[in-house]
Amino acid sequence: MFSLPLLHYWVAEQLHSSGVWAVVAGDLSLSTKRVVFLNSTSRIKTYSVWESFVFILNDIVFLIMGLEAPEVVGGLRLEGISLSTTIGYRVLVTAILICAQMISSYVVMIAPPAPKSDIHQFCSHFAYTPGAGTYPTLVHHQRQII
């Protein structure tokens, strides 16, 4: 399963196409069919593995930031900027970002839903339909005919 993206990339490069787009397209198509070839236990384990992986990557990022902190503080001292001023700006920017996120969340909840275009309705209908001959598709076509 982990070798499929590499295979997608290699085939696309052999055809002088974009390997990155091939991996993205292949993974999107596989993700819609994961319920077919992964049972619930495998999906739970996969989710746990990815959560652990993201946690480890976050730890590495914060470790690197911590290792760079003395150099950043030294650069601030060379520029004549006090540490308290820097911390004050960081707190201000963080507060602004949190407020902006809260406001945007409330705006999205209050705002009326955007009208759906025909192509959006078409795509959203088939997004969760595993195949062309499945029950929801047949019911949809029967409703259109009737």
C-alpha positions as CSV (number, residue, x, y, z in Angstrom):
1,M,0.0,0.0,0.0
2,F,2.9,2.4,0.8
3,S,4.6,1.6,-2.5
4,L,1.6,2.8,-4.6
5,P,2.4,6.5,-4.5
6,L,6.0,5.7,-5.6
7,L,4.6,3.6,-8.4
8,H,2.2,6.4,-9.5
9,Y,5.1,8.9,-9.4
10,W,7.4,6.6,-11.4
11,V,4.8,5.8,-14.1
12,A,4.0,9.5,-14.5
13,E,7.6,10.4,-14.9
14,Q,8.1,7.7,-17.5
15,L,5.3,9.2,-19.4
16,H,6.9,12.7,-19.1
17,S,4.0,13.9,-17.0
18,S,3.9,15.4,-13.5
19,G,4.7,12.8,-10.9
20,V,3.4,15.0,-8.0
21,W,0.0,15.3,-9.7
22,A,-0.1,11.6,-10.3
23,V,0.5,10.9,-6.6
24,V,-2.2,13.3,-5.6
25,A,-4.7,11.9,-8.1
26,G,-3.9,8.4,-7.2
27,D,-4.2,9.0,-3.4
28,L,-7.5,10.8,-3.9
29,S,-8.9,7.9,-5.8
30,L,-7.6,5.4,-3.3
31,S,-8.9,7.5,-0.3
32,T,-12.5,7.3,-1.7
33,K,-12.2,3.5,-2.0
34,R,-10.5,2.9,1.4
35,V,-13.7,1.5,2.9
36,V,-13.6,-1.3,0.3
37,F,-10.1,-2.6,1.0
38,L,-9.6,-1.5,4.6
39,N,-11.7,-2.9,7.4
40,S,-12.6,-0.8,10.4
41,T,-9.7,-2.1,12.5
42,S,-7.2,-1.2,9.9
43,R,-8.7,2.3,9.5
44,I,-8.5,2.9,13.2
45,K,-4.9,1.7,13.4
46,T,-4.0,3.8,10.3
47,Y,-5.5,6.9,12.0
48,S,-3.5,6.2,15.2
49,V,-0.3,5.8,13.3
50,W,-0.8,9.1,11.4
51,E,-1.7,10.9,14.6
52,S,1.5,9.6,16.3
53,F,3.5,10.7,13.2
54,V,2.0,14.2,13.3
55,F,2.7,14.4,17.0
56,I,6.4,13.4,16.5
57,L,6.8,15.9,13.6
58,N,5.3,18.7,15.8
59,D,7.8,17.8,18.5
60,I,10.7,17.9,16.1
61,V,9.6,21.4,14.8
62,F,9.3,22.8,18.4
63,L,12.7,21.2,19.2
64,I,14.3,23.0,16.2
65,M,12.6,26.2,17.2
66,G,14.0,25.8,20.7
67,L,17.5,25.2,19.5
68,E,17.2,28.4,17.4
69,A,15.9,30.5,20.2
70,P,19.3,31.6,21.6
71,E,20.4,32.8,18.2
72,V,17.2,34.7,17.7
73,V,17.5,36.4,21.1
74,G,21.1,37.3,20.3
75,G,20.0,38.8,17.0
76,L,17.4,40.9,18.8
77,R,20.0,42.2,21.2
78,L,22.2,43.2,18.3
79,E,19.4,45.1,16.8
80,G,18.6,46.8,20.1
81,I,15.1,45.3,20.5
82,S,14.2,44.2,24.0
83,L,12.9,40.8,24.7
84,S,9.8,42.2,26.5
85,T,8.9,44.2,23.3
86,T,9.2,41.0,21.2
87,I,7.0,39.0,23.6
88,G,4.5,41.8,23.7
89,Y,4.2,41.7,19.9
90,R,3.9,38.0,19.9
91,V,1.1,38.1,22.4
92,L,-0.7,40.8,20.4
93,V,-0.4,38.9,17.1
94,T,-1.6,35.7,18.8
95,A,-4.6,37.5,20.3
96,I,-5.5,39.1,16.9
97,L,-5.3,35.7,15.2
98,I,-7.5,34.0,17.8
99,C,-10.1,36.8,17.6
100,A,-10.1,36.6,13.8
101,Q,-10.6,32.9,13.9
102,M,-13.5,33.2,16.4
103,I,-15.1,36.0,14.3
104,S,-14.8,34.0,11.1
105,S,-16.3,30.9,12.8
106,Y,-19.3,32.9,13.9
107,V,-19.7,34.6,10.5
108,V,-19.8,31.2,8.8
109,M,-22.4,29.9,11.3
110,I,-24.6,33.0,10.8
111,A,-24.2,33.5,7.0
112,P,-26.7,31.8,4.8
113,P,-25.4,28.9,2.7
114,A,-24.1,29.8,-0.7
115,P,-26.2,28.7,-3.6
116,K,-24.9,25.5,-5.2
117,S,-24.2,25.5,-8.9
118,D,-25.2,22.6,-11.0
119,I,-21.7,21.2,-11.2
120,H,-21.3,21.4,-7.4
121,Q,-24.5,19.4,-6.9
122,F,-23.4,16.9,-9.5
123,C,-20.0,16.4,-7.9
124,S,-21.3,16.4,-4.4
125,H,-23.8,13.7,-5.3
126,F,-21.2,11.4,-6.8
127,A,-18.5,12.2,-4.2
128,Y,-19.8,9.6,-1.7
129,T,-21.1,7.1,-4.3
130,P,-18.6,4.2,-4.6
131,G,-19.8,3.2,-8.1
132,A,-22.1,4.2,-10.9
133,G,-24.5,1.3,-10.3
134,T,-25.0,1.7,-6.6
135,Y,-28.3,2.2,-4.9
136,P,-28.1,6.0,-4.2
137,T,-27.2,6.6,-7.9
138,L,-30.1,4.5,-9.2
139,V,-32.5,6.2,-6.8
140,H,-31.2,9.6,-8.0
141,H,-31.7,8.7,-11.6
142,Q,-35.2,7.3,-10.9
143,R,-36.2,10.6,-9.3
144,Q,-35.0,12.5,-12.3
145,I,-36.9,10.3,-14.7
146,I,-40.2,10.5,-12.6
